[in-house]
Amino acid sequence: MNRKNLDFEKYWENGFLFPISIFDEKEALSYRKELEHIEYKYNNSNLLPLPINTYKRVNSQCVMPFSCEIALNKNILDAVEKIIGKDILLWSVEFFIKEPNSKSIVSMHQDLTYWGLDDHQLQVTAWLALSLSNKQSGCMDFVKGSFKNSILPHIDTYEDNNLLSRGQEIEVKIKEKDRVNIILNPGEMSLHHGLTIHGSSQNNSFDRRIGVAIRYLNPKIKQIYAEKDFAILARGNDKYNNFIKYDPPKSLFDEKSLNLYNKIREFQSKALSRGVKENVSLYQGNESVY
Ligand SMILES: O=C(O)CCC(=O)C(=O)O
């Protein structure tokens, strides 16, 4: 959809908006190649303190300049501004990757269940496709209007094929007919509210399904589970200082960024593991076969 014709009222009716064109196919392919180049170099290597999947799966903006560059793209921020206002913090960039014909899924859930954020209206996720995301490749499914609920009960399933760290799943039966398939071409994105019930099925296609989930916050929002939290100022001003601000990384996996990554991980793990019976770490990441 042309960005000029976007009806943001629909976001507040449905809890999501799509498709929104951000990059042409060539630009999307070039970002995909950059990601795959990094994967090729670091998969199954001992070059990094943590597995490469961990860095891809959460806070990649802290250690990978190209991921931060995507998240600070003007077209994306213009759309995000319409939802949360002109002051914008970049909180996390997360790659959700499903290999061709693989069993990975994302169980139906509400994001805000785990994040420890106090004001549910002051955040939004942009999910950008770097490959075709359709029913066959396991696109995201959203439940219309579900964001009007509060946080609903969830259980931890710990299923191996679940891309979520604890296999978090909403304890509400979602009918197949209520799942809206969010079909996106490479370079298109959707926006969704953190209370929107969503998830995705297996990739039954011959290509990888690569999505970049980018979490944005209005600086007024507060982290209430963890003692400290961190963000990059993406646009405007932050007069609240509820988050410790840091700069985009200067180079790929530089020492300073890797140290900061660990610090952020330490604090965010506390928020994420709240109420967990088993001891889980923050996204070790499923093994990628790429
Ligand atoms: O990529 C997916 O299939 C799910 C992503 C997701 O749960 C999210 O962006 O909040």
The ligand as a Gaussian input file, in Angstrom:
#p B3LYP/6-31G(d) Opt

LIG

0 1
 O        7.542000     -13.543000      13.061000
 C        6.619000     -14.131000      13.597000
 O        6.081000     -15.088000      13.064000
 C        6.082000     -13.654000      14.915000
 C        6.642000     -12.349000      15.342000
 C        6.089000     -11.842000      16.622000
 O        5.553000     -12.562000      17.428000
 C        6.227000     -10.416000      16.923000
 O        6.794000      -9.677000      16.111000
 O        5.754000      -9.974000      17.976000

